[in-house]
Amino acid sequence: MNYLLQSPFGIYCFLQSHLQQQTTNRISMKGINFAIAMGIAILLPMLVLYGVKTFSPPPEWEDFHSRELYEEPSPEKITPEEKTEIAKKQREASAKLDAARRQHQMHLFFTAVPVGLLAIIAGTFIRVPALGPGMVFGGVFTLIEGYLFNWEELSDPIKFVSLLIALIVLGITAYRRLGSPANESG
């Protein structure tokens, strides 16, 4: 090896090989960082969704309806009053199921939005190449999940305030990560 470094061509070959290896290592590290960040971004919203489902299970149709309400009795065995009563019970059961679904969706919203915001804030302070961006992306995807499942159920003031807070957090994140004077010098 020493004899190669004694000639200009040997030095050139050594440096070329060394630079190529460093470039390959840098490219593979960027790919690994991207994969880790995307993994965090995908797993965080899934974790929130299944965490809510675990601790606040979604309502099931069978919990509110009975099969007997939907079995067709023969027309000669049922009176119009009984038919009206069955329809009323079906509507009441459906209303209770819808209310339980809305409550479950609100549990998801009030879990996903704060967790998403906290993940974005945490990602702002984490300087590990894959972890910081992964937390920010995961937080954004978790926010989207919280809003996506609940948009119709949210009142306009809740939409406005929570979106304002999310936008402020994202703005501060952008400033801290991309626009602060510390990032311009280094």
PEKA-V249418 format. One record per residue. N is the residue number from 0. RES is the residue in one letter. PHI is phi as a letter, one per 20 degrees, with the letter a starting at -180 (NA if undefined). Layout:
# PEKA-V249418
[[N;RES;PHI] [N;RES;PHI]]
This chain:
# PEKA-V249418
[[0;M;NA] [1;N;g] [2;Y;f] [3;L;f] [4;L;f] [5;Q;e] [6;S;d] [7;P;g] [8;F;f] [9;G;f] [10;I;f] [11;Y;g] [12;C;f] [13;F;f] [14;L;f] [15;Q;f] [16;S;f] [17;H;f] [18;L;f] [19;Q;f] [20;Q;f] [21;Q;f] [22;T;f] [23;T;f] [24;N;f] [25;R;f] [26;I;f] [27;S;f] [28;M;f] [29;K;f] [30;G;f] [31;I;f] [32;N;f] [33;F;f] [34;A;f] [35;I;f] [36;A;f] [37;M;f] [38;G;f] [39;I;f] [40;A;f] [41;I;e] [42;L;f] [43;L;f] [44;P;f] [45;M;f] [46;L;f] [47;V;f] [48;L;g] [49;Y;f] [50;G;f] [51;V;f] [52;K;f] [53;T;f] [54;F;e] [55;S;b] [56;P;g] [57;P;f] [58;P;f] [59;E;d] [60;W;g] [61;E;f] [62;D;f] [63;F;d] [64;H;d] [65;S;d] [66;R;f] [67;E;f] [68;L;f] [69;Y;d] [70;E;f] [71;E;f] [72;P;f] [73;S;f] [74;P;g] [75;E;f] [76;K;e] [77;I;c] [78;T;e] [79;P;g] [80;E;f] [81;E;f] [82;K;f] [83;T;f] [84;E;f] [85;I;f] [86;A;f] [87;K;f] [88;K;f] [89;Q;f] [90;R;f] [91;E;f] [92;A;f] [93;S;f] [94;A;f] [95;K;f] [96;L;f] [97;D;f] [98;A;f] [99;A;f] [100;R;f] [101;R;f] [102;Q;f] [103;H;f] [104;Q;f] [105;M;f] [106;H;f] [107;L;f] [108;F;g] [109;F;f] [110;T;d] [111;A;f] [112;V;f] [113;P;f] [114;V;f] [115;G;f] [116;L;f] [117;L;f] [118;A;f] [119;I;f] [120;I;f] [121;A;f] [122;G;f] [123;T;f] [124;F;e] [125;I;e] [126;R;d] [127;V;f] [128;P;g] [129;A;e] [130;L;f] [131;G;g] [132;P;f] [133;G;f] [134;M;f] [135;V;f] [136;F;f] [137;G;f] [138;G;f] [139;V;f] [140;F;f] [141;T;f] [142;L;g] [143;I;g] [144;E;g] [145;G;f] [146;Y;f] [147;L;g] [148;F;f] [149;N;c] [150;W;g] [151;E;f] [152;E;e] [153;L;e] [154;S;f] [155;D;g] [156;P;f] [157;I;f] [158;K;g] [159;F;f] [160;V;f] [161;S;f] [162;L;f] [163;L;f] [164;I;f] [165;A;f] [166;L;f] [167;I;f] [168;V;f] [169;L;f] [170;G;f] [171;I;f] [172;T;f] [173;A;f] [174;Y;f] [175;R;f] [176;R;e] [177;L;d] [178;G;d] [179;S;f] [180;P;g] [181;A;f] [182;N;f] [183;E;f] [184;S;e] [185;G;c]]
